[in-house]
Amino acid sequence: MGNAATQQYQDISLSNRQELRQKFYSGSPVNSFKDVTHAIQWISQQSYQLRKKIPDDHKRRELLRMIHYEATRYQLDPDLVLALIEVESGFNRFALSHVGASGLMQVMPFWKGLIGVEKDSLFDAQTNLRYGCIILRHYLDVEKNDVARGLARYNGSLGTDTYSSLVLNTWQAKYRYAAVN
């Protein structure tokens, strides 16, 4: 667990830091599902995939709604975020790596100083998802939407493809949503 533990602190320009903070605190509502049918189908399919990891149906569905919302809010594929979470923490919101990466998306604590506030709890599921999605979006922007390179940056393993391949394979094999017509 905690593959993002190798994330490296990188100096981010003041303008980028301010942009990331604005994204974190913007309260603009997002309708993350196309319609009710899409919501029911996506949550049902992904809930089935997670039933062994999160046995409580209500908690599982609530987490899926949060993941979909935060991913969509930052123009990420919610299915990719699910795969990243599985690889990073196995859906353990209290996961803690040996270097301090925390929560579902294994966010390093230095990000609190860059885009949030020190009192933020990275073990709070919604806070962790918001941080993780902002960070992934940032790295995808840096890499001009090259998903493999963005994932490698997220993990701190740019230059190797092991981590990216693991997330992408998990995404394709397990979480890739296929709409039912």
Phi, psi and chi 1 to 4 in degrees:
 res  aa     phi    psi   chi1   chi2   chi3   chi4
   1 MET       -  164.7  -52.8  -85.3  159.1      -
   2 GLY    72.1   44.8      -      -      -      -
   3 ASN   -66.1  -23.6  -72.0  -52.8      -      -
   4 ALA   -76.0    1.1      -      -      -      -
   5 ALA   -59.9  -18.3      -      -      -      -
   6 THR   -91.6    6.6   55.2      -      -      -
   7 GLN   -53.6  138.3  -73.4  175.6   -2.7      -
   8 GLN  -107.7  141.4  -58.8  -71.6  -43.4      -
   9 TYR   -69.1  127.2  174.7   83.6      -      -
  10 GLN  -123.7  135.3  -63.2  173.6  -15.2      -
  11 ASP   -64.2  127.4 -163.7   24.4      -      -
  12 ILE  -111.2  135.1  -63.7  176.3      -      -
  13 SER   -57.7  154.2   71.5      -      -      -
  14 LEU   -57.9  -40.2 -175.4   57.3      -      -
  15 SER   -66.6  -40.4   62.0      -      -      -
  16 ASN   -66.8  -38.6  -78.4  -11.8      -      -
  17 ARG   -62.4  -43.5 -166.6  177.9  -56.5 -179.4
  18 GLN   -65.1  -39.3  -70.8  170.4  -25.3      -
  19 GLU   -63.9  -43.8 -178.5 -178.3  -21.7      -
  20 LEU   -63.1  -41.0  -69.8  170.4      -      -
  21 ARG   -63.3  -41.5  -82.4 -161.0  172.8  124.8
  22 GLN   -62.3  -40.1  -74.4  174.4  -21.6      -
  23 LYS   -62.6  -39.8  -75.0 -178.9 -178.7  179.2
  24 PHE   -65.3  -41.9 -175.0   77.1      -      -
  25 TYR   -94.3   -8.7  -70.5  110.8      -      -
  26 SER   -63.9  131.3   72.2      -      -      -
  27 GLY  -102.1   17.7      -      -      -      -
  28 SER   -66.2  125.3   55.2      -      -      -
  29 PRO   -68.9  147.4   22.5  -28.1      -      -
  30 VAL  -128.1  129.9  170.9      -      -      -
  31 ASN   -89.6  103.1 -177.6    4.1      -      -
  32 SER   -79.9  -13.1   66.1      -      -      -
  33 PHE  -110.7  145.1  -67.2  101.4      -      -
  34 LYS   -61.4  -41.1  -67.4 -176.5  -74.8 -168.8
  35 ASP  -164.2  178.3   54.5   41.5      -      -
  36 VAL   -62.7  -40.2  172.8      -      -      -
  37 THR   -61.6  -44.3  -57.7      -      -      -
  38 HIS   -60.6  -43.8  176.2 -119.9      -      -
  39 ALA   -59.9  -48.1      -      -      -      -
  40 ILE   -62.7  -45.8  -68.1  168.1      -      -
  41 GLN   -66.3  -46.3  -70.9  175.0  -12.1      -
  42 TRP   -64.5  -48.3 -174.3   85.0      -      -
  43 ILE   -62.7  -40.0  -70.0  171.0      -      -
  44 SER   -63.9  -46.7  -66.6      -      -      -
  45 GLN   -63.5  -47.1  179.5  177.0  -41.0      -
  46 GLN   -72.8  -32.3  -57.3  -56.8   11.1      -
  47 SER   -62.2  -39.8 -178.5      -      -      -
  48 TYR   -60.6  -41.2  179.1   79.0      -      -
  49 GLN   -64.7  -31.7  -67.0  -64.9  -21.4      -
  50 LEU   -98.4    1.6  -67.4  177.7      -      -
  51 ARG   -57.7  -33.0   69.5 -165.4 -177.3  -72.3
  52 LYS   -79.8  -31.2  -68.5 -179.1 -178.4  169.5
  53 LYS   -78.8  -35.1  -67.0 -174.6 -177.4  -55.6
  54 ILE  -131.0   89.0  -52.7  169.1      -      -
  55 PRO   -63.9  -31.7  -18.7   28.4      -      -
  56 ASP   -72.7  113.9 -177.3  -72.3      -      -
  57 ASP   -58.4  -44.9 -172.9   59.6      -      -
  58 HIS   -62.9  -47.2  177.1   74.1      -      -
  59 LYS   -63.8  -40.1  -72.3  180.0 -177.8  176.9
  60 ARG   -62.5  -48.1 -174.3  174.4   58.6 -113.3
  61 ARG   -67.4  -37.0  -70.4  174.1 -179.6  -86.6
  62 GLU   -65.4  -42.7 -173.3   59.0   33.0      -
  63 LEU   -62.1  -42.6  178.5   62.7      -      -
  64 LEU   -61.7  -39.8  -75.6  166.2      -      -
  65 ARG   -61.9  -42.4  -75.9 -176.9 -163.2   90.5
  66 MET   -63.4  -45.6  -85.4 -168.1  -89.1      -
  67 ILE   -60.6  -47.2  -69.6  167.4      -      -
  68 HIS   -61.3  -44.0 -162.1  -79.7      -      -
  69 TYR   -62.2  -53.0  175.6   81.5      -      -
  70 GLU   -65.9  -40.1  -66.3  -60.9  -20.5      -
  71 ALA   -62.7  -48.3      -      -      -      -
  72 THR   -64.7  -37.3  -55.6      -      -      -
  73 ARG   -57.0  -32.5 -177.1  177.6 -173.5 -176.2
  74 TYR  -110.6   25.0  -60.3  106.8      -      -
  75 GLN    55.5   43.7  -63.8   83.4   45.7      -
  76 LEU  -111.9  153.0  -61.0  170.1      -      -
  77 ASP   -75.5  117.6 -176.5  -30.7      -      -
  78 PRO   -56.7  -30.4  -19.8   28.8      -      -
  79 ASP   -67.8  -38.1  -55.9  -20.7      -      -
  80 LEU   -64.8  -41.4  176.5   63.0      -      -
  81 VAL   -62.9  -39.7  173.1      -      -      -
  82 LEU   -59.3  -44.6  -75.8  167.6      -      -
  83 ALA   -64.0  -41.5      -      -      -      -
  84 LEU   -62.2  -43.5 -176.2  143.8      -      -
  85 ILE   -62.3  -43.2  -67.4  169.0      -      -
  86 GLU   -59.5  -43.9  178.4  163.2  -44.7      -
  87 VAL   -68.8  -41.8  169.4      -      -      -
  88 GLU   -72.2  -48.5  -72.8  -65.7  -18.5      -
  89 SER  -132.4   -4.4   68.7      -      -      -
  90 GLY    62.3   26.5      -      -      -      -
  91 PHE    68.4   25.9  -70.7   90.4      -      -
  92 ASN   -96.4  106.7  176.0    1.5      -      -
  93 ARG   -69.7  -12.0   75.7  179.9 -169.1  110.1
  94 PHE  -103.1   12.4  -63.2  108.9      -      -
  95 ALA   -60.2  139.1      -      -      -      -
  96 LEU  -140.4  122.1 -178.5   63.1      -      -
  97 SER   -82.1  169.6   76.6      -      -      -
  98 HIS   -67.3  -15.4   68.1  -77.7      -      -
  99 VAL  -108.3    7.3  -64.6      -      -      -
 100 GLY   100.7    2.0      -      -      -      -
 101 ALA   -64.7  137.0      -      -      -      -
 102 SER  -128.7  148.3  -56.5      -      -      -
 103 GLY    80.4 -169.7      -      -      -      -
 104 LEU   -53.6  -47.0  -68.8  166.3      -      -
 105 MET  -100.5    9.9  -65.4 -175.1   75.7      -
 106 GLN    50.9   63.0  -70.9  -68.7  -82.7      -
 107 VAL   -86.7  132.2  174.2      -      -      -
 108 MET   -75.0  141.1  -69.6  -65.6  -71.1      -
 109 PRO   -60.2  -25.9  -17.4   24.7      -      -
 110 PHE   -61.7  -22.0   67.5   77.4      -      -
 111 TRP   -65.1  -26.5  -76.4  103.0      -      -
 112 LYS   -60.1  -39.5  -67.4 -166.8  -65.7 -176.7
 113 GLY   -72.7  -22.3      -      -      -      -
 114 LEU   -89.1  -38.2  -66.0  173.7      -      -
 115 ILE  -129.4   -5.6   59.6  175.8      -      -
 116 GLY  -135.2 -140.5      -      -      -      -
 117 VAL  -133.2  154.1  -66.0      -      -      -
 118 GLU   -59.1  -28.8  -72.4  -58.8  -41.4      -
 119 LYS   -77.8   -8.4   68.8  177.6 -177.7  159.4
 120 ASP   -59.6  137.6  -74.1  -17.4      -      -
 121 SER   -96.4  118.0  171.5      -      -      -
 122 LEU   -76.7   -4.7  -64.2  175.7      -      -
 123 PHE   -91.2  -10.2  -66.1  114.7      -      -
 124 ASP   -74.8  122.8  174.5   74.7      -      -
 125 ALA   -56.4  -49.1      -      -      -      -
 126 GLN   -67.5  -39.8 -172.3  153.3   14.3      -
 127 THR   -62.5  -45.6  -60.2      -      -      -
 128 ASN   -63.0  -43.5 -170.2  -81.5      -      -
 129 LEU   -62.9  -41.5  -69.0  167.6      -      -
 130 ARG   -64.0  -47.9 -174.9  161.4  -60.2  163.0
 131 TYR   -57.8  -52.7  -90.3   90.0      -      -
 132 GLY   -58.8  -41.8      -      -      -      -
 133 CYS   -69.0  -39.5  -72.3      -      -      -
 134 ILE   -62.5  -44.6  -70.9  169.8      -      -
 135 ILE   -63.4  -46.5  -65.4  162.6      -      -
 136 LEU   -62.8  -43.3 -178.4   56.4      -      -
 137 ARG   -59.5  -43.2  175.0   78.8  -94.7  153.6
 138 HIS   -58.3  -47.7  168.9   68.4      -      -
 139 TYR   -68.8  -34.1  -73.8  140.6      -      -
 140 LEU   -66.5  -38.3  -72.3  170.0      -      -
 141 ASP   -63.1  -44.4  -70.2  -13.9      -      -
 142 VAL   -58.9  -39.0  166.3      -      -      -
 143 GLU   -94.7   18.3  -67.4  -62.8  -21.7      -
 144 LYS    51.9   44.6  -61.7  176.6  178.7   31.6
 145 ASN    64.5   21.9  -74.3  -41.7      -      -
 146 ASP   -78.0  104.5 -178.7  -41.0      -      -
 147 VAL   -61.6  -43.7  175.7      -      -      -
 148 ALA   -61.9  -44.7      -      -      -      -
 149 ARG   -70.2  -37.1  -72.2 -176.8   58.5   85.2
 150 GLY   -63.3  -41.6      -      -      -      -
 151 LEU   -64.5  -40.4  -72.6  168.2      -      -
 152 ALA   -63.0  -40.8      -      -      -      -
 153 ARG   -63.6  -42.8  -83.4 -165.4 -175.1  -86.2
 154 TYR   -56.1  -41.4 -175.1   90.5      -      -
 155 ASN   -84.0  -12.8  174.4 -107.9      -      -
 156 GLY    77.7   25.2      -      -      -      -
 157 SER  -123.0   31.2   61.9      -      -      -
 158 LEU   -56.6  130.0 -168.1   60.3      -      -
 159 GLY   111.5  -16.3      -      -      -      -
 160 THR  -125.3  157.6   66.6      -      -      -
 161 ASP  -112.5    6.8   65.9   -8.0      -      -
 162 THR   -59.8  -52.5  -54.9      -      -      -
 163 TYR   -64.6  -50.1  174.3   81.1      -      -
 164 SER   -56.5  -43.9  -63.4      -      -      -
 165 SER   -62.5  -40.4  -66.3      -      -      -
 166 LEU   -62.0  -47.3 -176.2   57.7      -      -
 167 VAL   -66.0  -46.6  173.1      -      -      -
 168 LEU   -63.9  -39.3  -67.3  171.7      -      -
 169 ASN   -66.1  -39.9  -70.3  -21.5      -      -
 170 THR   -64.2  -41.7  -58.0      -      -      -
 171 TRP   -58.9  -51.5 -179.6   31.4      -      -
 172 GLN   -67.5  -42.8  -68.9  -63.8  -34.1      -
 173 ALA   -78.5  -29.6      -      -      -      -
 174 LYS  -122.7  -40.8 -166.4  168.3 -175.7 -179.1
 175 TYR  -110.9   -3.4  -65.3  108.1      -      -
 176 ARG   -64.5  114.0 -163.8   64.5 -173.1 -123.0
 177 TYR   -73.6  130.3  173.0   68.4      -      -
 178 ALA  -118.8  110.9      -      -      -      -
 179 ALA   -61.5  139.2      -      -      -      -
 180 VAL   -94.7  127.9  178.3      -      -      -
 181 ASN   -94.4      -  -68.0  -33.1      -      -
